[in-house]
């Protein structure tokens, strides 16, 4: 069956839209076969073939699940590659073919033991690479050489040492190449050279002329390298490099490295950075090569504006320190970084990069060896003054600069002056937040406070003044309560011994409990209660004033009369924190009065129940047991506790019910054997135009009308065979259905009042509304309540909804005679074949009639859908309809002992399912 270019373009687009769902409708092996057929089809355009190869390159692990499939694909692609002539028109396709085979080999590991394919691939790659300066095939095939070089480099990166036997030819090609591809040849050569030296350094015995032999080697590739486990991280990390003995002769190597450095300026900055990175590792492994070999490049690197080269230079400095960089060089580089960090023409991300380089500067002789942020010794206060933040900086720049000058202030002899300037800057930002209050300024201010406290928490005079400013800010903007709480939590996590977070919380609590009643509006109280609940977690802060404040609020205001659940929950969150963290003896009476008042007066049953529960815990249990019960997460210890605490809630989680998961399902969903409850169009279908003379009208409109939007199926909800007595009677059953498919509309949940073991199963119906009528699996989750009040949940066994359960009779009036249905069948058959749509398709299925007659098979599976039949030869016309508007026409005819089924449908995506269904019913015994 031929498929057009547009059809395959649509198929490729459908795959990219959702690969997992696409492959769910077929098998990876079948899809790969389809892709290979398209590549071999001369009628398919090159553009479509490139799209198909793109799928192979991007999803190799999804498509090639076995070595057999991978080998078949590689051989097919090689065959296509060899048949393509070396003409400019085919260069793009040749590039993608080579890249696809390389991807299959590297990404799947299925072909690492098949040397025939590996030798073929490497032969093609080397053949393309060896065409130095386009002497053999001409400049039109330069992209093919570039792709081949990149493929070889990818091989070497994934399997280090694989190409070490080809160093001589790679070196020769790199030196010969004068076209723009010289850059790619250089990167390939240095990659192979570095890996070869690293492999040599791992050897136990290294001869004096080992490197010379390595550089002049030109042997067959040893594929055993691909079968060994690769430590790619160890090769790229400079800390894991093993140096070669000093006695190794390096004259030829030094000559190669020097030549590469001299030609490096011809490369792009990114390629230069990659080259220097590899050469750094080579020099680290070969001790007799002096780092001074890079000295000629430093002047150019010092003046670079390229970020990749700057990063490479810092990497070089970290690797060689004072072996390459003098103190003057280090000082100059620091000044360069300071200049770049404030350069007006650079973007903010680049400036932040240079700031980060200053904080992690690789010094020649560092004072400490930790990897945290530290300023270099040569970084002076004068340099830091240039980077002092302003209110006009963006948030990230402001924070980065403040962090740097704060570290400078800690190490400087002029600490007092610098600290005063930093605090003045913090106060300026405070005034901006107090006046403006925008979210961006607010978040930045609290981050600035966090940095200030982390650096200067030991200087009490400034911390005390900062506390006053924070309290003033909260007094005017109580909506900042979440930021205050987050600041306290973050500082405590960073500085466990610091007293400032507790003092800030205590100051905020004091402010709140002393507020006059006129300022205690319901909107503000919510935020005040959040602060009080957080401060109550500090055992060193007494809570007597807090409890009295809460008691006065609930008695004096109309909070209890209004019965707002959110407000009551906020009060109880404070009580819960007090019960969990505080010494209850000094506040026992007041706290009991508060809980009792809420229980009696608050006009919300849920809040009353919680208050009564807390009151019972307070008056009946010791503090240790009480704290263990109200602690977060303590409700999961055992089933009894989970039941008693099922309605406890935290401040932020709201009202949560503890649901007990059941390992083995208690219930099951069983499809009713009859199949769909209604094989006619759904009730909302407009049947007014279906008159006996409206056949032509039907044919004109069948493609635009959704005749039946759903298939209604009946199910039984009942118990599994062996059920624990605790679940013989269940109530308020909630069923949640999930099809895990984008091809169907979501199903509505179902509620069943009760279900008893000794009664009939519950019968219910589900309306399946497909976008595409594919088979699907019904997943069901049940939540129910047992007789003892426990809430349980379980995952039921999935139910497969087969393809045949989606069959409907054609959407025509029931009073139509068979002759008119047969006429409709024939005209619709011709219409589907002649329409030219990319969706319509004709296919054929054949089977041997051995087990049962064709008539019996037809009556058993298609009786309701037969529109005409003949006896000589025995044949049947079967008219099926699948929602929302898919026609499936089957013409079945027996020829001797073989039956052929011609299939016409207006959706080719159904063919795999039709084929599977016919195989199933014809193979039944």
Buried (B, 14 or more C-beta within 10 A) or exposed (E): EEBBBEBBBBBBEBBBEEBEBBBBBBEBBEBBBBBBEBBBBEEBEEEBBBBBBBBBBBBBEBBBBEBEBBBBBBBBBBEBBEEEEEEEEBBBBBBBBBBBBBBBBBBBBBBBEBEEBBEBBBEBBBEBBBBBBBEEBEEBBBBBBBBBBBBBBBBBBBBBBBBBBBBBBBBBBBBBBEBEBBBBBBBBBBBBBBBBBBBBBEEEEBBEEBBBEBBEBEEEBEBEBBEEEBEEEBBBEEEEBEEBBEEBBBEBBBEBBEEBBEBBEEBEBBBBBBBBBBBBBBBBBBBBBBBEBBEEBBEEBEEBEBBBBBBBBBBBBBBBBBEBBEEEBBBBBBBBBBEBBBEEEBEEEBBBBBBBBBBBBBBBEEEEEEEEEBBBBBBBBEBBEEBBBEEEBEBBBBBBBBBBBBBBBEBBEEBEEBBEBBBEBBEEBBEBBBEEBEEEBBEBBBBBBBBBBBBBBEBEEBBEEBBEBBBEBBEEBBEBBEBBBEBBEBBBEEBEEBEBBBBBBBBBBBBBBEBEEEEBEEEBBBBBBBBBBBBBBBEEBBBEBBBBBBBBBBEEBEBBEEBBBEBBBBBBBBBBBBBBBBEBEEBEEBBBBBBBBBBEBBBBEBBBEBBBBBBEBBEEBEBEEBBBBBEEEBBEEEEEBBBEBBBBBBBEEEEEEBEBEBEEBBBBBEBEEEBBEBBBBBEEBEBEEBEEEBBEEBBEEBBEBEBBBBBBBBBBBBBBEEBEEBBBBBBEBBBBBEBEBEBBBEBEEBEBEEBEEEEEBBEBEBBBBBEBBBBBEBBBBBBBBBEEEBBBBBBBEEBEBBBBBBBBBBBBEEEBEEEBBBBBBBBBBEBBEEEEBBBBBBBEBEBEBEEEEBEEBBEEBBEEBBBBBEEEEBBBBBBBBBBBBBBBBBBBBBEEEEBBBBBBBBBBBBBBBBBEBBEEEBEEE
